[in-house]
Amino acid sequence: MLLEGKSIIITGASSGIGAAAAKMFAAEGAKLVLGARRAELLERIVNEISADGGEVDFIAGDVEDSGYAEEMVKRAEARFGGLDGAFNNAGATGNIGPIPDMDESNWHRVMSVNLNSGFYAAKHQIPAMRKRGGGSIVFTSSFVGHTVGLPGMGAYAAAKAGLIGLTQVLATEHGPENIRVNALLPGGTMTPMAGEDAAYHEIVRGFHALKRMADPSEIAQAALFLLSDHASFVTGTAMIADGGNSINKL
Ligand SMILES: NC(=O)c1ccc[n+]([C@@H]2O[C@H](COP(=O)([O-])OP(=O)(O)OC[C@H]3O[C@@H](n4cnc5c(N)ncnc54)[C@H](OP(=O)(O)O)[C@@H]3O)[C@@H](O)[C@H]2O)c1
């Protein structure tokens, strides 16, 4: 099993990519602390994993709160004896629209949930991983803001691109301590974030070389690789798992 015995935090675990990752990582032997705001959804996933014999706990909270990031690390240490990995995956697009029309409050909220959360996570996770002699951190970024400029998504693009800069600095700061840090850049993925508009899905499918959107488990597989020892020489990357979205022009 790829994550046998590893203690791992997953944020955004109540839905979509994070929920798929929770089930996959548990099946690969990880001990998990799951996070998101909706406790009832987390509880359902915890019950499913526990019924299959997995070791899992959860804390409901908001990733915009540094204290919540700290609490999750403390829970991993108390329940599982330490922290080996983190999939910092929670995120939100906020309101879509051109920058001149965007409220300052939307800009700050999108930065807060997507980028400030990454700072809080790393701030508390790295000291815990240091105690274990190493670890792996994965941030969910996006093709938006890295290889594609999507109109209306200025705040989201800036926040997700910011995570790549944070990834690079953390990888160099903590590489000597055997802590790897990577950003994962999914393409369009069929989760609640993608909405339910079939006509929009058709357009998004067309953006990709593979002419389809990802199943959340396909993105979770990429995160699984980055968190596992199979990625032992992979750090500081912006790893694209986007179905050819970035290189597709027709
Ligand atoms: N779907 C795509 O096409 C796509 C493409 C590229 C990147 N991404 C990124 O992939 C990640 C996962 O998104 P998804 O597609 O799986 O969408 P999703 O199903 O909407 O999941 C988003 C997750 O983030 C959590 N979350 C949002 N705001 C939060 C907050 N303030 N505090 C704590 N948790 C919060 C949500 O949980 P609660 O609501 O319960 O808090 C939920 O579990 C996001 O970072 C997203 O930006 C998605």
The ligand as an SDF file (V2000), in Angstrom:
LIG
                    3D

 48 52  0  0  0  0  0  0  0  0999 V2000
  -13.3360   21.1110   -9.9690 N   0  0  0  0  0  0  0  0  0  0  0  0
  -12.4450   21.6730  -10.7680 C   0  0  0  0  0  0  0  0  0  0  0  0
  -12.6530   21.7780  -12.0040 O   0  0  0  0  0  0  0  0  0  0  0  0
  -11.1340   22.1790  -10.2160 C   0  0  0  0  0  0  0  0  0  0  0  0
  -10.1120   22.5030  -11.1130 C   0  0  0  0  0  0  0  0  0  0  0  0
   -8.8830   22.9780  -10.6220 C   0  0  0  0  0  0  0  0  0  0  0  0
   -8.6990   23.0940   -9.2400 C   0  0  0  0  0  0  0  0  0  0  0  0
   -9.7150   22.7790   -8.3880 N   0  0  0  0  0  0  0  0  0  0  0  0
   -9.4550   22.9050   -6.9420 C   0  0  0  0  0  0  0  0  0  0  0  0
   -9.6480   21.6430   -6.3400 O   0  0  0  0  0  0  0  0  0  0  0  0
   -9.9340   21.8080   -4.9500 C   0  0  0  0  0  0  0  0  0  0  0  0
  -11.1140   20.9320   -4.5690 C   0  0  0  0  0  0  0  0  0  0  0  0
  -12.2640   21.4070   -5.2390 O   0  0  0  0  0  0  0  0  0  0  0  0
  -13.4100   20.4460   -5.7910 P   0  0  0  0  0  0  0  0  0  0  0  0
  -13.4080   20.5570   -7.2570 O   0  0  0  0  0  0  0  0  0  0  0  0
  -13.3140   19.1100   -5.1420 O   0  0  0  0  0  0  0  0  0  0  0  0
  -14.7070   21.2670   -5.3150 O   0  0  0  0  0  0  0  0  0  0  0  0
  -15.7760   21.0130   -4.1630 P   0  0  0  0  0  0  0  0  0  0  0  0
  -16.4120   19.6920   -4.3410 O   0  0  0  0  0  0  0  0  0  0  0  0
  -16.6050   22.2490   -4.1500 O   0  0  0  0  0  0  0  0  0  0  0  0
  -14.8720   20.9310   -2.8400 O   0  0  0  0  0  0  0  0  0  0  0  0
  -14.3520   22.0620   -2.2060 C   0  0  0  0  0  0  0  0  0  0  0  0
  -13.9820   21.6340   -0.8010 C   0  0  0  0  0  0  0  0  0  0  0  0
  -13.3730   22.7370   -0.1180 O   0  0  0  0  0  0  0  0  0  0  0  0
  -14.0220   22.9030    1.1430 C   0  0  0  0  0  0  0  0  0  0  0  0
  -13.9940   24.3020    1.5280 N   0  0  0  0  0  0  0  0  0  0  0  0
  -14.3570   25.3830    0.7750 C   0  0  0  0  0  0  0  0  0  0  0  0
  -14.2290   26.5060    1.4840 N   0  0  0  0  0  0  0  0  0  0  0  0
  -13.7530   26.1320    2.7120 C   0  0  0  0  0  0  0  0  0  0  0  0
  -13.4180   26.8410    3.8980 C   0  0  0  0  0  0  0  0  0  0  0  0
  -13.5250   28.1830    3.9710 N   0  0  0  0  0  0  0  0  0  0  0  0
  -12.9670   26.1350    4.9680 N   0  0  0  0  0  0  0  0  0  0  0  0
  -12.8600   24.7950    4.9210 C   0  0  0  0  0  0  0  0  0  0  0  0
  -13.1560   24.0700    3.8200 N   0  0  0  0  0  0  0  0  0  0  0  0
  -13.6040   24.7350    2.7350 C   0  0  0  0  0  0  0  0  0  0  0  0
  -15.4470   22.4040    0.9190 C   0  0  0  0  0  0  0  0  0  0  0  0
  -16.0020   21.9470    2.1430 O   0  0  0  0  0  0  0  0  0  0  0  0
  -17.1280   22.7060    2.9950 P   0  0  0  0  0  0  0  0  0  0  0  0
  -18.0160   23.4370    2.0330 O   0  0  0  0  0  0  0  0  0  0  0  0
  -17.8020   21.5850    3.7140 O   0  0  0  0  0  0  0  0  0  0  0  0
  -16.3480   23.6010    3.8910 O   0  0  0  0  0  0  0  0  0  0  0  0
  -15.1940   21.2060    0.0120 C   0  0  0  0  0  0  0  0  0  0  0  0
  -14.8670   20.0680    0.7780 O   0  0  0  0  0  0  0  0  0  0  0  0
  -10.1810   23.3160   -4.7600 C   0  0  0  0  0  0  0  0  0  0  0  0
   -9.0170   23.8970   -4.2110 O   0  0  0  0  0  0  0  0  0  0  0  0
  -10.3850   23.8100   -6.1740 C   0  0  0  0  0  0  0  0  0  0  0  0
  -10.0550   25.1660   -6.2980 O   0  0  0  0  0  0  0  0  0  0  0  0
  -10.9110   22.3040   -8.8370 C   0  0  0  0  0  0  0  0  0  0  0  0
  1  2  1  0
  2  3  2  0
  2  4  1  0
  4  5  1  0
  4 48  2  0
  5  6  2  0
  6  7  1  0
  7  8  2  0
  8  9  1  0
  8 48  1  0
  9 10  1  0
  9 46  1  0
 10 11  1  0
 11 12  1  0
 11 44  1  0
 12 13  1  0
 13 14  1  0
 14 15  2  0
 14 16  1  0
 14 17  1  0
 17 18  1  0
 18 19  2  0
 18 20  1  0
 18 21  1  0
 21 22  1  0
 22 23  1  0
 23 24  1  0
 23 42  1  0
 24 25  1  0
 25 26  1  0
 25 36  1  0
 26 27  1  0
 26 35  1  0
 27 28  2  0
 28 29  1  0
 29 30  1  0
 29 35  2  0
 30 31  1  0
 30 32  2  0
 32 33  1  0
 33 34  2  0
 34 35  1  0
 36 37  1  0
 36 42  1  0
 37 38  1  0
 38 39  2  0
 38 40  1  0
 38 41  1  0
 42 43  1  0
 44 45  1  0
 44 46  1  0
 46 47  1  0
M  CHG  2   8   1  16  -1
M  END
$$$$
